[in-house]
């Protein structure tokens, strides 16, 4: 409770939490408020916003309900953002722990692989991966995670390097625990906090990458995405710029909410640390 | 000078290993792609199916995977990236043709984000905790949350469609036969919007780093000493606080280059800039996997070179670097 209280101390953290709560509510409510296929035709094409109260945000070039698309798009953005970040954090933590704990040749090889992944622009890598394997939700998530695990891996390795010299690790060795068991049951859990501190940045980047991929037509074709909506609206940019602008604002708010909430969490734990 | 040379040699050896991993990785991706070069060739030329076995044999595609990897590496050593299916030309030539636009775009966007970002960062960091500091911190965070391609579209709507101040896309006016200064001005006008879209996003990064570094530096003893000597505040801010916060930004410049290159893929497609990023998109559209992997290899080399240059600049700026290389 105390930590929650501390989290809600800065106005930024409150704003971030509110945005995220609203977003989750939207994502959960989408199938209830807009049952049926959001990609189905709902009215006349290119209906401007605020003209017809059953279609408050109007329709797009094909007569699809923009508000319904927006709601369903929130689901895709959140699902991809969270899943890709979780995968990246998991892979990064495991690779970083192995490299830091094993040391020697294993460390050297794993870190050179990490270097290689950081040398290739992660967006190009995601683009190539999706275009070779074929676009679907799972592939997009994997493609984004492929370029995002290096940061967590480096942080985890650095943390593990300092933890592995501690007494309780030596103790675990003495009682004859298997090195892998020590690495993943004793060291990894203690190395996690700084790795998890990266999660807001990674979720935000994943949401932006997903949007860019679907903007280029590499998203899951069976799902509504905000990036796809922007690309769709681009064809009528001169006559109906709002069709591109509105989903973009949704993206900006989402990512900003993630950043603000993330800063709030980091700040509240930093305060906790400096107090103790 | 020897300091810089040892540094360079150490980094080069590391880079060779990294590049080798990238090459093997892209070879594996190439193998994972459905169909091979012969399939693509037959589809694109509509050639007869009886040729398939012959072509596979002639191009060495019927050999074992290891042999093919060796062949691939051998070709790369000769700077041969293979043949592009969509362009029916050597991939190397296609990429070299597109590289300049991307380099100009990236260079200008980096200069914009670094210059403006660090300047605003100094402005914010001069008085940590003040209203302008908080305002710039939140504002830069909001800017960092903006998708570059969307910012590009908004800029197009405002400045190219509504106000008609700037061209809507491309790198220069087609068939204008402009030369010299007129051509340079034409290209500059075309670059204003894409460079802004790309540069403004990353500005936040430098701003926040500068600000954080300065907030840290204010607490150091040498700043207290400078104050005690009665130096003017302006001088303390610039010569003592900001100067010490600047070095990490230089490192960031190298680390960001891969991000910048990835970002330019989407920006180039929004503004129809005929660069490497747009080429990547064309390769995706044409299912031209070898071309796509060629682009990835070239960008990896580009990122490595940029980071080498940044390391050298760093060694030049900070005399401590390289002196203790044996330890580090």
Interface residues (C-beta under 8 A of the other chain):
Chain A: X12 X112 X113 X115 X116 X118 X119 X120 X121 X122 X123 X124 X125 X127 X128 X129 X131 X132 X133 X204 X208 X211 X212 X215 X216 X218 X227 X230 X234 X237 X238 X241 X244 X245 X248 X251 X252 X253 X255 X256 X259 X260 X263
Chain B: X14 X17 X18 X19 X21 X22 X25 X29 X32 X33 X34 X138 X141 X142 X144 X145 X146 X147 X148 X149 X150 X153 X154 X156 X157 X161 X258 X259 X261 X262 X263 X265 X266 X269 X280 X281 X283 X284 X287 X289 X292 X293 X295 X296 X299 X300 X303 X304
